[in-house]
């Protein structure tokens, strides 16, 4: 069992520090009053070529729409990580930090939503890597997202009712 994965999003530095501690160059950041958008290529991934992501602190979610390599199929349209998000102001500017709470959702637009890694969040709690309030928060966010997404016809953007765009504009 691994500790919760942590990522950093350095807007001024145009980098994303992945959970392995590797700094990745970001093509585009956009800060809004409701979150942070990031777009960057994925190096050396067998299926995914490009990564677009929204961090939504109010919801405790990280949404991802990924572009597969030619000839590859992902089997879902939106990947959602259940996360804690904080923004740390440094002398160089804001750095966003996510702590992954193990639970993930796979959404097929207009069709369905699946919950992944329930076993991982429970094992992390038993192992002392997540305290009870954090595990509870992760499940509450998951249940709220599943109910909201299903109630919106399995369209994440309709449920959130936020001006999410997935381009560099």
JOHU-V854634 format. One record per residue. N is the residue number from 1. RES is the residue in one letter. PSI is psi in radians with two decimals (none if undefined). OMEGA is omega in whole degrees, -180 to 180 (none if undefined). Layout:
N|RES|PSI|OMEGA ; N|RES|PSI|OMEGA
This chain:
1|X|2.30|-178 ; 2|X|2.70|175 ; 3|X|2.80|177 ; 4|X|2.41|-179 ; 5|X|2.37|-179 ; 6|X|2.38|176 ; 7|X|2.59|177 ; 8|X|2.49|-179 ; 9|X|1.72|-177 ; 10|X|1.74|-174 ; 11|X|-0.84|-179 ; 12|X|-0.67|-179 ; 13|X|-0.14|-179 ; 14|X|0.75|177 ; 15|X|2.79|173 ; 16|X|2.04|177 ; 17|X|1.99|-175 ; 18|X|3.01|-177 ; 19|X|-0.32|177 ; 20|X|-0.01|180 ; 21|X|0.20|-179 ; 22|X|2.23|177 ; 23|X|2.20|179 ; 24|X|2.43|178 ; 25|X|2.33|-179 ; 26|X|2.35|176 ; 27|X|-0.64|-173 ; 28|X|2.33|168 ; 29|X|2.56|172 ; 30|X|2.11|178 ; 31|X|2.28|177 ; 32|X|3.10|178 ; 33|X|-0.21|-180 ; 34|X|-0.10|-180 ; 35|X|-2.88|-178 ; 36|X|2.27|175 ; 37|X|2.43|178 ; 38|X|2.48|174 ; 39|X|2.30|179 ; 40|X|2.73|174 ; 41|X|2.77|175 ; 42|X|2.08|-179 ; 43|X|2.34|171 ; 44|X|0.45|176 ; 45|X|2.33|-175 ; 46|X|-0.46|-175 ; 47|X|-0.60|-171 ; 48|X|2.25|180 ; 49|X|-0.64|-174 ; 50|X|2.54|-170 ; 51|X|2.16|174 ; 52|X|2.34|-171 ; 53|X|2.48|172 ; 54|X|2.27|171 ; 55|X|2.16|-177 ; 56|X|1.57|-175 ; 57|X|-0.70|-177 ; 58|X|-0.54|-179 ; 59|X|-0.25|-176 ; 60|X|0.71|-177 ; 61|X|2.61|168 ; 62|X|1.99|-180 ; 63|X|2.46|177 ; 64|X|2.30|168 ; 65|X|2.06|-172 ; 66|X|2.54|177 ; 67|X|2.09|180 ; 68|X|2.81|171 ; 69|X|2.67|177 ; 70|X|2.34|179 ; 71|X|-0.09|180 ; 72|X|2.56|175 ; 73|X|2.39|180 ; 74|X|-0.49|-180 ; 75|X|0.08|178 ; 76|X|2.86|-180 ; 77|X|-0.64|-179 ; 78|X|2.30|175 ; 79|X|2.20|-178 ; 80|X|2.18|172 ; 81|X|2.39|172 ; 82|X|2.12|-171 ; 83|X|2.81|162 ; 84|X|2.43|-177 ; 85|X|2.33|172 ; 86|X|2.66|177 ; 87|X|2.14|-180 ; 88|X|2.17|177 ; 89|X|2.16|178 ; 90|X|3.07|178 ; 91|X|-0.42|-180 ; 92|X|-0.07|-179 ; 93|X|-2.99|-176 ; 94|X|2.37|171 ; 95|X|2.14|178 ; 96|X|2.48|-177 ; 97|X|2.27|175 ; 98|X|2.52|172 ; 99|X|2.03|-178 ; 100|X|2.28|-179 ; 101|X|0.46|170 ; 102|X|-0.70|-176 ; 103|X|2.44|-180 ; 104|X|2.70|175 ; 105|X|2.43|172 ; 106|X|2.18|-178 ; 107|X|2.25|170 ; 108|X|1.96|-174 ; 109|X|2.21|176 ; 110|X|0.05|-175 ; 111|X|-1.02|-175 ; 112|X|3.02|176 ; 113|X|2.39|178 ; 114|X|2.49|176 ; 115|X|2.31|179 ; 116|X|2.70|167 ; 117|X|0.52|174 ; 118|X|-0.69|179 ; 119|X|-0.63|-179 ; 120|X|-0.76|-179 ; 121|X|-0.65|178 ; 122|X|-0.74|178 ; 123|X|-0.67|178 ; 124|X|-0.68|177 ; 125|X|-0.83|180 ; 126|X|-0.65|-179 ; 127|X|-0.06|179 ; 128|X|0.21|179 ; 129|X|-0.36|175 ; 130|X|2.24|175 ; 131|X|2.94|-176 ; 132|X|-0.78|179 ; 133|X|-0.62|179 ; 134|X|-0.77|177 ; 135|X|-0.74|178 ; 136|X|-0.79|178 ; 137|X|-0.72|179 ; 138|X|-0.78|179 ; 139|X|-0.70|178 ; 140|X|-0.78|179 ; 141|X|-0.71|180 ; 142|X|-0.85|-179 ; 143|X|-0.73|179 ; 144|X|-0.73|-180 ; 145|X|-0.79|-180 ; 146|X|-0.83|-180 ; 147|X|-0.76|-180 ; 148|X|-0.78|-179 ; 149|X|-0.78|179 ; 150|X|-0.72|180 ; 151|X|-0.33|179 ; 152|X|0.46|177 ; 153|X|0.44|-179 ; 154|X|0.69|175 ; 155|X|1.87|-174 ; 156|X|-0.80|-177 ; 157|X|-0.62|177 ; 158|X|-0.71|178 ; 159|X|-0.84|-175 ; 160|X|-0.50|-179 ; 161|X|0.80|177 ; 162|X|2.65|179 ; 163|X|1.13|179 ; 164|X|2.23|171 ; 165|X|2.67|-174 ; 166|X|0.42|179 ; 167|X|3.07|-176 ; 168|X|0.11|-178 ; 169|X|none|none
